[in-house]
Amino acid sequence: MARGVFPCGLLRKHLSVHQARFSYLHMRYLFFSWLAVFVGSWIVYVKYSSYTELCRGHDCKNSICDKYRRGVVDGSACSSLCEKGTLVLGKCFTATPSSQVYSGTWGDLEGVIKCQMEDGPSDVAGERESRREAAAFNQPTKGTSVEKFREMIVTHLKATVGDQSNLAELATRVLGSADANKDRRISLPEARATWALLQLNEFLLAVVLQDKGHTPRLLGFCGDLYVMEKVPSSPLYGLRLPWLLEALVPAGLRRSMDQWFTPSWPHRAKISIGLLELVEDVFHGSAGSFLMCDVSAASFGHSEQHDFRLTDAQHVVPEAVFRRSIRQRHCNADRDCLYGADCFTSCDLTKHRCTPEVSRPNLAKACRTLQDYILRGAPADVSGELEKQLDACMALTGSAEHMEMEHSLVLNNLKTLLWNKISHNKDS
């Protein structure tokens, strides 16, 4: 009889241990499920809070339309934005509160709508002051003639891009943009809107590089809100993920994913040549000298024909403006002398002021951006030489003697190497 009881007791003991183990696993599952829900909810809350804080396009539109209705500003997009409702803000791509960026539709056209917020921060003191003045829309004053306005434009261009031989031509382009309704007259609201736009790096660059094809076309404006042509492929490479996934995908995995979603190598070579040509045009070119202070894939794109486009030019700064402004910045260390993401200068500790000389030229930063983009999948007969040329390019410094000559030599070598490889390719 004892032999019959023993297995039953053993079974009960086994069931008890099993139930305890199941209960432990169940509790652990519930705990980690709760933790995942909590962390996920926290990420969603933080991201949503950031989104609502950044994306203030509705406020920007209301402010501009109020000024339009009061006759302070005018422009080719004002009626569509403020009266007809045919210019519509879409998805928000804003990265900084001071510069609102949205996809948008204007009738049958697709574009990118950009609007400046009056209370946003600025990297450089002089730029902050010019934006504050522009936001007031009080220039030019009432009674200013068109010729006087032209003189204002020429003086401003001379102070930003330098004493170029084509200043008169550039001023004519600006005046052409000011005549929004094409009635061959420039009203005071049109002039004030144009003057405000002229303080923005992106608008200025679109004017001076109008015949180069590196920047999207300006489709229209209202005050300092403006609509640019949509670039089909932007950023330069990689995927645009929903904002929630952006937070969850690890940086290493994201980089690997981005590398695979790129055009074929000949097309990448063509796009890379376009970026090198932009660097050539803004480095002591006929339109003056500019510093590229955010040379990242997010600032660039390309057309369906794989023609390079600069999609975000707010950190492409006239060198003369940068030098005047950075000298005014107080500093205690070199890290205090940074503009945008890429323009470093050094700190003069005797004066506690930033020096005006950038440590790395535009070309070195462009080659750093192109390194992964153009080396992956490069043909075997050019990959070694291409890597060597990119290394030489990234080693360029702003303080090197004869830098301008070395800059031109490296740039031409890279362009020639890429062009010789793809010139016979009909797809490129």
C-alpha positions in Angstrom: 0.0 0.0 0.0 2.9 2.3 0.7 4.2 1.6 -2.7 0.9 2.9 -4.1 1.0 6.2 -2.2 4.5 7.1 -3.1 4.0 7.9 -6.8 0.9 10.0 -6.0 2.9 12.1 -3.5 5.7 12.5 -6.0 3.2 13.6 -8.7 1.8 16.2 -6.4 5.2 17.5 -5.6 6.1 17.6 -9.3 2.9 19.5 -10.1 3.6 22.0 -7.3 7.1 22.7 -8.7 5.7 23.0 -12.2 3.0 25.4 -11.1 5.6 27.5 -9.3 7.8 27.6 -12.3 4.9 28.5 -14.5 3.9 31.2 -12.1 7.4 32.6 -12.2 7.6 32.6 -16.0 4.1 34.2 -16.2 5.2 37.0 -13.8 8.4 37.5 -15.7 6.4 37.7 -19.0 4.0 40.2 -17.5 6.8 42.3 -16.1 8.7 42.5 -19.4 5.5 43.1 -21.3 4.6 46.0 -19.0 8.2 47.3 -19.3 8.0 47.2 -23.1 4.7 49.0 -23.1 6.0 51.6 -20.7 9.2 52.3 -22.6 7.3 52.4 -25.9 4.7 54.8 -24.5 7.5 57.0 -23.2 9.3 57.1 -26.5 6.0 57.9 -28.3 5.2 60.7 -25.8 8.7 62.2 -26.1 8.7 62.1 -29.9 5.1 63.5 -30.1 6.0 66.3 -27.7 9.1 67.1 -29.8 7.0 67.0 -33.0 4.3 69.4 -31.7 7.0 71.7 -30.4 8.9 71.7 -33.7 6.1 71.7 -36.2 4.4 75.1 -36.0 3.5 75.5 -39.6 -0.1 76.6 -38.7 1.3 79.4 -36.6 3.7 80.4 -39.4 0.8 80.5 -41.9 -1.5 82.5 -39.7 1.3 85.1 -39.1 2.1 85.5 -42.8 -1.6 85.6 -43.8 -2.3 88.2 -41.2 0.4 90.4 -42.6 -0.8 89.8 -46.2 -4.4 90.8 -45.3 -3.1 94.0 -43.6 -1.1 94.8 -46.8 2.3 94.4 -45.2 3.6 91.7 -47.5 2.6 90.2 -50.8 3.9 87.5 -53.1 2.9 85.0 -55.9 1.8 82.4 -53.3 -0.2 84.7 -51.0 -3.6 84.4 -52.6 -3.3 80.6 -52.9 -2.2 80.3 -49.3 -4.5 82.7 -47.6 -7.6 83.1 -49.7 -8.1 80.2 -52.1 -6.7 77.4 -49.9 -4.9 75.8 -52.9 -1.5 75.9 -51.3 -1.6 73.3 -48.6 1.0 72.3 -46.0 1.5 68.5 -45.8 4.0 66.3 -43.8 6.3 68.1 -41.4 10.1 67.7 -41.9 11.1 70.5 -39.5 14.4 70.0 -37.8 14.8 73.3 -36.0 12.0 75.6 -34.6 13.3 78.6 -36.5 12.9 77.1 -40.0 9.6 75.3 -40.6 9.7 72.7 -43.5 6.8 70.9 -44.9 5.9 68.9 -48.0 3.0 70.6 -49.8 0.8 70.8 -52.8 0.0 73.9 -54.9 -2.8 72.9 -57.2 -1.3 70.2 -59.4 2.3 71.0 -58.3 4.2 69.2 -55.5 6.7 71.3 -53.6 8.5 72.0 -50.3 7.1 74.8 -48.2 9.5 76.7 -45.9 8.7 79.3 -43.4 10.8 81.3 -40.9 9.7 81.7 -37.3 10.5 85.1 -35.8 11.5 83.8 -32.4 13.8 81.0 -33.5 17.5 80.8 -32.5 20.3 81.4 -34.9 23.9 80.1 -34.9 25.5 83.5 -35.7 24.7 86.8 -34.1 24.7 88.8 -37.3 22.3 86.4 -39.0 20.0 86.6 -36.0 19.9 90.4 -36.2 19.2 90.4 -40.0 16.4 87.9 -39.5 14.8 89.9 -36.7 14.9 93.0 -39.0 13.5 91.0 -41.9 10.7 89.6 -39.8 9.5 93.2 -39.1 9.0 93.7 -42.8 9.8 97.4 -42.5 12.4 97.6 -45.3 12.3 99.3 -47.8 10.5 102.3 -46.3 7.4 103.9 -47.9 8.3 106.1 -50.8 11.4 104.2 -51.9 11.8 104.1 -55.7 12.6 101.0 -57.6 16.1 102.4 -58.4 16.7 103.0 -54.7 15.6 99.5 -54.0 18.0 98.2 -56.6 20.8 100.1 -54.9 19.8 98.4 -51.6 20.0 95.0 -53.2 23.4 95.7 -54.8 24.8 96.9 -51.5 23.5 93.9 -49.7 24.8 91.5 -52.3 28.2 93.2 -52.2 28.4 92.8 -48.4 27.4 89.1 -48.6 29.0 87.6 -51.7 31.7 90.3 -52.3 32.4 92.8 -55.0 31.7 90.4 -57.9 31.6 91.6 -61.5 28.0 90.3 -62.0 26.3 92.1 -59.1 24.1 94.1 -61.4 22.9 90.9 -63.1 22.2 89.3 -59.7 20.2 92.4 -58.6 18.1 92.1 -61.8 17.4 88.5 -60.9 16.2 89.5 -57.4 14.0 92.3 -58.9 12.5 89.8 -61.3 11.6 87.5 -58.4 10.1 90.5 -56.6 7.6 91.2 -59.3 5.3 88.4 -58.1 2.2 89.2 -60.3 4.4 90.0 -63.4 2.8 93.4 -63.9 6.3 95.0 -64.4 5.8 97.0 -61.2 7.1 96.2 -57.7 4.7 97.2 -54.9 5.9 98.0 -51.4 4.6 94.7 -50.0 6.3 92.8 -52.7 9.6 94.6 -52.1 9.4 94.1 -48.3 8.8 90.3 -48.8 11.7 90.1 -51.3 14.0 92.0 -48.9 13.1 89.5 -46.1 13.8 86.6 -48.3 17.1 88.0 -49.4 18.4 87.7 -45.8 18.0 83.9 -46.0 20.9 81.8 -47.2 18.8 79.4 -49.2 17.0 82.2 -51.2 20.3 84.0 -51.8 22.0 80.9 -53.0 19.1 80.0 -55.3 19.5 83.5 -56.9 23.3 83.4 -57.3 23.3 79.8 -58.5 20.2 80.0 -60.7 22.0 79.1 -63.9 24.0 76.2 -62.3 21.1 73.8 -61.7 22.3 72.7 -58.3 19.4 74.2 -56.4 15.6 73.5 -56.7 13.6 76.2 -58.5 11.7 78.8 -56.4 8.0 78.3 -57.3 6.6 81.2 -55.3 6.5 83.1 -52.0 4.4 85.0 -49.6 6.4 87.2 -47.2 9.3 85.0 -46.1 7.3 81.8 -46.6 8.4 80.3 -49.9 7.8 77.2 -52.0 10.6 75.3 -53.6 10.5 72.6 -56.3 10.2 69.1 -54.9 13.3 66.9 -55.3 12.1 63.4 -56.0 14.9 61.6 -54.1 15.9 63.2 -50.8 18.0 62.7 -48.7 20.9 61.7 -50.9 20.7 58.1 -49.9 18.9 55.9 -47.4 15.3 55.5 -46.3 12.8 58.0 -44.8 11.4 56.1 -41.9 8.4 57.0 -39.8 9.5 59.1 -36.8 8.7 56.3 -34.4 10.9 53.8 -36.2 13.7 56.3 -36.4 13.9 56.2 -32.6 13.9 52.4 -32.5 16.3 51.4 -35.2 20.0 51.2 -33.9 22.5 53.6 -35.6 24.6 50.7 -37.0 21.7 48.9 -38.5 20.3 52.2 -39.9 23.7 52.9 -41.6 23.7 49.4 -43.2 20.1 49.8 -44.4 20.9 53.2 -45.9 23.8 51.9 -47.9 21.7 49.3 -49.7 19.0 51.8 -50.8 21.1 53.7 -53.3 21.1 54.0 -57.1 23.5 52.0 -59.2 27.2 52.9 -59.1 27.3 54.9 -62.4 24.4 56.9 -61.2 26.0 57.5 -57.8 29.1 58.6 -59.7 27.1 61.2 -61.7 25.4 62.5 -58.5 28.8 62.7 -56.8 30.2 64.8 -59.7 27.3 67.1 -59.1 28.2 67.6 -55.5 31.8 68.3 -56.4 30.7 70.9 -59.0 28.6 72.6 -56.3 31.7 72.8 -54.1 33.6 74.2 -57.0 30.9 76.9 -57.7 30.7 78.1 -54.1 34.5 78.1 -53.4 35.7 81.5 -54.7 33.4 81.2 -57.7 31.9 83.8 -59.9 29.0 84.2 -57.4 31.3 84.7 -54.4 32.6 82.3 -51.7 30.3 80.3 -49.4 31.0 78.0 -46.5 29.1 74.7 -46.4 28.4 74.2 -42.7 26.2 71.0 -42.9 27.6 68.7 -45.5 25.5 65.6 -44.7 23.4 63.3 -46.9 20.2 64.9 -45.4 21.0 68.2 -47.1 21.3 66.7 -50.6 19.1 64.8 -53.1 18.9 64.1 -56.8 16.3 64.3 -59.6 14.9 61.3 -61.5 17.7 61.8 -64.0 20.2 61.6 -61.2 21.2 65.2 -61.3 22.4 66.5 -58.0 20.3 68.9 -56.0 21.1 70.9 -52.8 17.8 70.5 -50.8 18.7 72.4 -47.6 20.9 75.5 -48.0 20.2 77.3 -44.7 23.7 76.3 -43.5 25.5 77.4 -46.8 26.8 80.7 -45.5 28.4 83.6 -47.4 32.1 83.6 -46.2 32.1 87.3 -45.6 29.0 87.1 -43.4 30.5 84.2 -41.5 33.8 85.9 -40.9 32.2 89.1 -39.6 29.8 87.3 -37.3 32.0 84.5 -35.9 34.5 87.1 -34.7 31.9 88.5 -32.4 31.3 85.1 -30.7 32.6 84.8 -27.1 34.4 81.5 -26.4 36.3 79.7 -23.7 37.4 76.7 -25.9 37.5 75.6 -29.5 34.2 73.7 -29.0 32.4 77.1 -28.6 33.4 78.1 -32.2 31.1 75.8 -34.2 28.5 77.0 -36.7 26.0 74.5 -38.1 27.3 70.9 -37.9 30.6 71.3 -39.8 32.2 74.8 -39.6 34.8 74.8 -36.8 37.2 77.6 -36.0 39.6 78.0 -33.1 39.2 80.1 -29.9 41.6 82.9 -29.3 42.0 82.6 -25.6 43.8 86.0 -25.2 40.6 87.7 -26.5 38.1 85.0 -25.8 36.8 85.4 -29.3 36.5 82.9 -32.2 38.9 83.2 -35.1 37.4 83.5 -38.6 39.5 80.7 -40.3 37.6 77.4 -40.6 39.6 74.3 -39.9 38.4 72.2 -42.8 37.4 73.4 -46.3 34.1 72.5 -48.1 35.8 69.9 -50.3 37.2 67.8 -47.4 33.7 67.7 -45.8 32.0 66.8 -49.1 34.5 63.9 -49.6 33.7 62.6 -46.1 30.1 62.4 -47.1 30.8 60.7 -50.4 33.2 58.2 -48.9 30.8 55.4 -48.1 28.4 56.5 -50.8 30.8 56.1 -53.8 33.3 53.5 -52.6 30.7 50.8 -52.0 30.3 48.8 -55.2 32.9 50.8 -57.1 34.4 49.0 -60.1 37.6 47.1 -59.3 39.7 49.1 -61.8 38.9 52.4 -60.0 38.2 51.5 -56.4 41.9 51.7 -55.3 42.6 55.0 -56.9 39.2 56.4 -55.8 39.9 55.5 -52.2 43.4 57.1 -52.5 41.9 60.4 -54.0 39.2 60.5 -51.3 41.8 60.1 -48.5 43.8 63.0 -50.0 40.6 65.0 -50.2 39.6 64.4 -46.6 43.1 65.4 -45.4 42.7 68.9 -46.8 42.8 71.6 -44.1 41.8 75.2 -44.1 45.1 76.5 -42.9 47.4 74.7 -45.4 49.7 76.8 -47.6 48.6 77.1 -51.2 45.3 75.5 -50.1 43.4 77.0 -53.1 45.7 75.4 -55.6 45.7 72.1 -53.8 41.9 72.3 -53.4 41.5 72.7 -57.2 43.9 69.9 -58.0 42.2 67.4 -55.7 38.8 68.4 -56.9 39.7 68.1 -60.6 41.4 64.7 -60.1 38.3 63.3 -58.5 35.9 64.7 -61.1 38.2 63.4 -63.9 38.4 59.9 -62.4 34.7 59.5 -62.0 33.8 61.1 -65.3 36.3 58.9 -67.3 34.6 55.8 -65.8 31.0 56.8 -66.6 31.3 59.0 -69.7 30.8 56.0 -72.0 27.7 54.8 -70.0 24.6 55.9 -71.7 22.5 55.7 -68.5 24.8 58.3 -66.9 
